[in-house]
Amino acid sequence: MSDSNPKLVQELSSVIENLIGRLDFGTVELTFHQGQLVQLEKREKVRFEKPADPNR
């Protein structure tokens, strides 16, 4: 991205930081075609605590 617009790079950086900042469990995937970023995808997992076994 050496020939990229600095303003666009800053915007993308901000979007990525926001996606990561709100993510507890999951992934953020960046997709490139021919060296160009074409897609951002966020997959979030929701984890549930296993209740303690009262018999233990």
C-alpha positions in Angstrom: 0.0 0.0 0.0 3.0 2.3 -0.5 1.1 4.3 -3.2 -2.1 4.5 -1.1 -3.8 7.7 -0.1 -2.7 8.6 3.5 -6.2 9.6 4.4 -7.6 6.3 3.2 -4.9 4.4 5.1 -5.9 6.3 8.3 -9.6 5.6 7.8 -8.9 1.9 7.3 -6.6 1.8 10.3 -9.4 3.4 12.4 -12.0 0.9 11.1 -9.7 -2.1 11.9 -8.9 -0.7 15.4 -12.7 -0.3 16.1 -13.4 -3.9 14.9 -10.6 -5.3 17.1 -11.4 -3.1 20.1 -14.9 -4.5 20.4 -13.9 -8.2 19.8 -13.6 -10.5 22.7 -13.4 -13.8 20.8 -13.2 -14.2 17.0 -11.3 -13.0 14.0 -10.9 -10.0 11.7 -10.0 -11.1 8.1 -8.6 -8.8 5.5 -9.1 -9.9 1.8 -6.8 -8.6 -0.9 -7.2 -9.0 -4.7 -4.1 -8.1 -6.8 -2.6 -6.2 -3.9 -5.7 -4.1 -3.1 -7.7 -4.4 0.0 -11.2 -5.3 -1.1 -13.0 -6.7 2.0 -12.9 -6.7 5.8 -14.7 -9.4 7.6 -15.4 -9.8 11.3 -16.4 -13.1 12.9 -17.3 -12.9 16.5 -17.7 -15.9 18.8 -19.9 -15.9 21.9 -18.6 -18.1 24.6 -20.7 -19.4 27.5 -19.3 -20.3 30.8 -19.8 -23.8 31.8 -21.8 -23.9 35.1 -20.0 -25.3 38.1 -21.0 -28.9 38.9 -22.6 -28.8 42.3 -21.7 -32.4 42.9 -18.0 -31.8 42.8 
